[in-house]
Every structure is written in C-alpha cells, then in structure tokens.
C-alpha cells in the first residue's frame, strides 16, 4: 500500500502563497492519479484538485480554480499544490490522496483514494 507524507503547511496571511508537497512511496507512482483534499473544522472532507498519472490533465474545485495549481514530478514521486491568493476560507487540514487503481482519472470521491496524514494550513485575515 502507498505511503504519503505531506509537508509545507503553515500559518500565513490572506493574499499569501504556500506550496504543499507530498512524497509517495510503497508502489509505482507514475501510473496513479493523485489528488488533494481538505477538511475544515466541523466540515466534511472536500475535493480540491486532481492530476492524471501522466500529468497532462488536471481538475479543480470551483472554490480554488485560478488560485491553486496541482503538479507532479514522477521522477521524484512527488505531487505539489501551489496555493496563491490564499483566503481565510482556505483554512483546513490538507490531505494528499493517491487513487487506488492504476490508469484511472476523474473521480473526486474520497472513497476512491488512499490518504496521507494531512498538513495544517491556516490563513489569517
């Protein structure tokens, strides 16, 4: 089973940027879709962004479109989430997610993914 370790979270001010990283190990990386989800206090985990195994297709939640960019480096077994123009409503624990099945893309359902432990992102106003 895949192991996922996130890093890069922290406390920033509104309008700032952060880049999250997620290092994957334990299985072949470049045949699986990767994603980021987040969970704010008292709310359900929600989809943020996903990237196809080849890196040539991405998809975003409407709430982050135009501000966040997901990318991956298959040589480093790492996926990234560049977050710009952060807002207080972006405050959440951010989870790296690895799709359970190879060569599949498009699902935003949490049940289809394996999870990292999460990294806290706090945006102050």
Residue frames relative to the residue before (quaternion, step in Angstrom):
aa qw qx qy qz dx dy dz
X 1.0000 0.0000 0.0000 0.0000 0.00 0.00 0.00
X 0.5425 -0.6513 0.4343 0.3049 3.53 -1.08 0.75
X 0.2091 -0.7315 0.6328 0.1441 3.56 -1.20 0.65
X 0.1038 -0.8018 0.5885 0.0055 3.56 -0.90 0.98
X 0.0345 -0.7980 0.6014 -0.0146 3.56 -0.83 1.02
X 0.2044 -0.7970 0.5623 0.0826 3.54 -0.56 1.22
X 0.0292 0.7687 -0.6389 -0.0015 3.53 -1.29 0.47
X 0.6399 0.5785 -0.3809 0.3329 3.54 -1.31 0.23
X 0.5005 0.6537 -0.4391 0.3598 3.58 1.20 -0.06
X 0.1620 0.7953 -0.5764 0.0951 3.54 -1.29 0.15
X 0.5620 -0.5677 0.4810 0.3611 3.51 -1.39 -0.26
X 0.0632 0.7930 -0.5995 0.0876 3.56 -0.73 1.10
X 0.4952 -0.6300 0.5031 0.3237 3.53 -1.34 0.14
X 0.6520 -0.4968 0.3935 0.4163 3.53 -1.23 0.42
X 0.7622 0.3326 -0.2756 0.4823 3.54 -0.94 0.96
X 0.5818 0.5881 -0.3632 0.4286 3.58 1.26 -0.31
X 0.3733 -0.7016 0.5616 0.2303 3.52 -1.39 0.07
X 0.0375 -0.7533 0.6553 0.0420 3.53 -1.33 0.47
X 0.1629 -0.7534 0.6216 0.1395 3.54 -1.24 0.48
X 0.2062 -0.7647 0.6031 0.0945 3.52 -0.77 1.10
X 0.1439 -0.7670 0.6205 0.0772 3.52 -1.17 0.72
X 0.0751 -0.7760 0.6248 0.0433 3.54 -1.20 0.56
X 0.1635 -0.7894 0.5887 0.0589 3.53 -0.61 1.19
X 0.1719 -0.8034 0.5673 0.0569 3.55 -0.79 1.08
X 0.0453 0.7784 -0.6252 0.0335 3.55 -1.15 0.66
X 0.6613 0.5569 -0.3620 0.3485 3.53 -1.29 0.21
X 0.7908 0.0257 -0.0496 0.6095 3.56 1.22 -0.16
X 0.6722 -0.4586 0.3748 0.4442 3.57 -1.28 0.18
X 0.3488 -0.7898 0.4768 0.1652 3.55 -0.73 1.10
X 0.7650 0.4719 -0.2257 0.3756 3.54 0.76 -1.07
X 0.6398 0.4800 -0.3697 0.4729 3.61 1.14 0.46
X 0.6701 0.4813 -0.2885 0.4860 3.56 1.30 0.16
X 0.4702 -0.6263 0.5529 0.2845 3.50 -1.14 0.77
X 0.1563 -0.7679 0.6156 0.0827 3.54 -1.13 0.75
X 0.0727 -0.8062 0.5870 0.0096 3.56 -1.19 0.50
X 0.2520 -0.6986 0.6369 0.2069 3.49 -1.43 0.12
X 0.0714 -0.7450 0.6624 0.0327 3.51 -1.15 0.84
X 0.1279 -0.7805 0.5998 0.1211 3.57 -1.27 0.14
X 0.1282 -0.7780 0.6115 0.0654 3.51 -1.26 0.51
X 0.2149 -0.7714 0.5921 0.0901 3.53 -0.67 1.19
X 0.6611 -0.5136 0.3562 0.4151 3.61 -1.14 0.46
X 0.8415 0.1683 -0.1419 0.4934 3.55 -0.86 0.99
X 0.6821 0.4523 -0.2840 0.4995 3.57 1.27 0.08
X 0.5661 -0.5812 0.4586 0.3625 3.54 -1.29 0.32
X 0.5914 -0.5428 0.4532 0.3876 3.53 -1.28 0.42
X 0.0842 -0.8170 0.5704 0.0102 3.57 -0.89 0.96
X 0.5641 -0.6043 0.4653 0.3164 3.50 -1.22 0.67
X 0.1775 -0.7783 0.5951 0.0928 3.56 -1.07 0.82
X 0.7775 -0.2150 0.2020 0.5553 3.59 0.66 -1.10
X 0.0904 -0.7835 0.6120 0.0583 3.53 -1.25 0.50
X 0.1201 -0.7838 0.6067 0.0567 3.56 -1.18 0.58
X 0.5046 -0.6703 0.4700 0.2741 3.53 -0.94 0.98
X 0.6758 -0.5239 0.3303 0.3996 3.59 -1.15 0.56
X 0.7116 0.4411 -0.2543 0.4842 3.59 1.05 -0.72
X 0.4872 -0.6895 0.4117 0.3431 3.58 1.27 -0.21
X 0.5885 0.6336 -0.3477 0.3624 3.58 1.24 -0.05
X 0.7537 0.2458 -0.1929 0.5782 3.56 1.26 0.02
X 0.0225 -0.7850 0.6189 -0.0140 3.53 -1.05 0.86
X 0.0854 -0.7709 0.6288 0.0552 3.52 -1.29 0.38
X 0.1376 -0.8133 0.5646 0.0288 3.55 -1.06 0.81
X 0.5240 -0.5637 0.5257 0.3624 3.50 -1.32 0.39
X 0.6032 -0.5868 0.3937 0.3699 3.56 -1.06 0.69
X 0.6390 0.5721 -0.3211 0.4017 3.57 1.05 -0.77
X 0.7691 0.3231 -0.1843 0.5198 3.63 1.15 -0.44
X 0.4311 0.7226 -0.4545 0.2921 3.59 1.24 -0.19
X 0.7888 0.2710 -0.2307 0.5011 3.54 -0.87 1.01
X 0.7314 0.3716 -0.2273 0.5247 3.60 1.24 -0.29
X 0.7614 0.3016 -0.1575 0.5519 3.59 1.05 -0.77
X 0.0891 -0.7752 0.6233 0.0509 3.54 -1.20 0.65
X 0.1914 -0.7609 0.6109 0.1058 3.55 -0.85 1.02
X 0.0562 0.7818 -0.6183 0.0567 3.56 -1.05 0.80
X 0.1610 -0.7841 0.5906 0.1026 3.55 -1.26 0.22
X 0.1870 -0.7297 0.6461 0.1229 3.50 -1.30 0.54
X 0.2557 -0.8165 0.4970 0.1447 3.56 -0.11 1.25
X 0.5946 0.5628 -0.3679 0.4408 3.59 1.16 -0.45
X 0.7439 0.3622 -0.1965 0.5261 3.57 1.19 -0.57
X 0.3752 -0.7437 0.4726 0.2878 3.59 1.30 0.04
X 0.5399 0.6230 -0.3707 0.4277 3.55 1.04 0.81
X 0.1342 -0.7492 0.6432 0.0836 3.51 -1.15 0.75
X 0.2135 -0.7936 0.5656 0.0686 3.55 -1.09 0.82
X 0.1029 -0.7409 0.6536 0.1153 3.51 -1.34 0.34
X 0.1518 -0.7779 0.6077 0.0509 3.54 -0.46 1.26
X 0.0688 -0.8146 0.5758 -0.0149 3.56 -0.61 1.16
X 0.0481 -0.8033 0.5927 -0.0321 3.55 -0.60 1.22
X 0.8253 0.2037 -0.1559 0.5030 3.54 -1.29 0.36
X 0.0851 0.8464 -0.5200 0.0772 3.54 0.89 0.93
X 0.2170 -0.7647 0.6011 0.0821 3.51 -1.18 0.81
X 0.6377 -0.5237 0.3821 0.4160 3.61 -1.14 0.41
X 0.6548 0.5222 -0.3166 0.4452 3.60 1.05 -0.65
X 0.5618 0.5674 -0.3947 0.4546 3.59 1.28 0.02
X 0.4484 0.6966 -0.4502 0.3331 3.58 1.26 -0.14
X 0.3258 0.7142 -0.5468 0.2911 3.55 -0.71 1.16
X 0.4680 -0.5564 0.5646 0.3907 3.50 -1.38 -0.09
X 0.2129 -0.7864 0.5728 0.0898 3.54 -0.78 1.08
X 0.1556 -0.8039 0.5733 0.0294 3.52 -0.85 1.10
X 0.3356 -0.6817 0.6161 0.2075 3.50 -1.06 0.87
X 0.0651 -0.8115 0.5807 0.0019 3.58 -1.00 0.80
X 0.1748 -0.7736 0.6046 0.0732 3.54 -1.05 0.86
X 0.4544 -0.6961 0.4780 0.2839 3.56 -0.74 1.05
X 0.5282 -0.6815 0.4178 0.2864 3.53 -0.98 0.85
X 0.7885 0.3056 -0.1315 0.5173 3.58 1.05 -0.73
X 0.4863 -0.6897 0.4477 0.2955 3.61 -0.94 0.79
X 0.8588 0.1810 -0.1233 0.4631 3.52 -1.35 0.46
X 0.5748 0.5199 -0.4258 0.4669 3.55 0.93 0.92
X 0.0254 -0.7995 0.5977 -0.0535 3.53 -1.03 0.85
X 0.6647 0.5526 -0.3797 0.3297 3.52 -1.20 0.58
X 0.6158 0.5645 -0.3645 0.4113 3.57 1.14 -0.40
X 0.1416 -0.7709 0.6152 0.0852 3.54 -1.07 0.80
X 0.4703 0.6807 -0.4309 0.3603 3.56 1.26 0.29
X 0.5158 -0.6840 0.4267 0.2897 3.54 -0.80 1.04
X 0.6232 0.5841 -0.3408 0.3927 3.60 1.06 -0.66
X 0.6482 0.5435 -0.3114 0.4329 3.60 1.22 -0.34
X 0.7167 0.4663 -0.2166 0.4711 3.58 1.27 -0.18
X 0.3535 -0.6304 0.6379 0.2661 3.47 -1.46 0.32
X 0.3083 -0.8078 0.4926 0.0991 3.56 -1.09 0.77
X 0.3757 -0.6412 0.6106 0.2737 3.47 -1.36 0.43
X 0.6584 -0.5327 0.3663 0.3853 3.56 -1.32 -0.02
X 0.5329 -0.6664 0.3833 0.3537 3.56 1.23 -0.23
X 0.1243 -0.7599 0.6334 0.0775 3.52 -1.29 0.51
X 0.4257 -0.7331 0.4773 0.2315 3.56 -0.88 0.99
X 0.0593 -0.7485 0.6599 0.0276 3.53 -1.07 0.90
X 0.0137 -0.7968 0.6030 -0.0359 3.54 -0.72 1.11
X 0.0965 -0.7970 0.5960 0.0145 3.55 -0.75 1.10
X 0.1948 -0.7972 0.5645 0.0881 3.55 -0.59 1.15
X 0.4521 -0.7042 0.4847 0.2545 3.55 -1.11 0.69
